[in-house]
Every structure is written in C-alpha cells, then in structure tokens.
Amino acid sequence: MDNKQSFVHDKLGWIDDFRALPGECGQPLTRKIYAKALLSQGKSIEYLKAMGFTKGCLEEVLSQMLEDSFDEKR
C-alpha cells in the first residue's frame, strides 16, 4: 500500500497523520499560513516543495504576498 493512501484523514477529509509531510497536513488555510510564515523567514520555494506544499498552494500564497506588498492603500 502506498504511504499516501494509508494516511489518516479527519472527518472533513484533510490529512491528519504524523507520517505526512507538513505541506500535506491540515486544512488548506492552515497550510497557507504555515507556507507564508516559512517564506517570510527566508525559506526557498524548493524547501517548501520538499516539505510537501503544492504548486497551487504556493501560487496562492505568493500572489497574496504580492498583493499585500503592492497594496496602494498603504
């Protein structure tokens, strides 16, 4: 059995298993918050990819960070 298929899922279907990579666990919002924190600390995209974060997740986080940085209301 594939390791990913044997992960424990919570009642909402999210992976909640200590064997999973950090980027694979929890709800999408918490993964995005964690990814943003890691990027803010200077971690590379390659590092986050190795942690299991998906391209889509990182695209959303980076897009939001750009929007926040270039928000003209500030």
MOCORKA-V938956 format. One record per helix or strand. SS is the DSSP state (2 for helix, 1 for strand). FROM is the first residue (numbers start at 0). LEN is the number of residues. Records with the same first field share a line. If there is no record, write none. Layout:
BEGIN
SS: FROM-LEN  FROM-LEN
END
This chain:
BEGIN
2: 2-4  21-3  27-13  44-6  54-15
1: 8-1  14-1
END
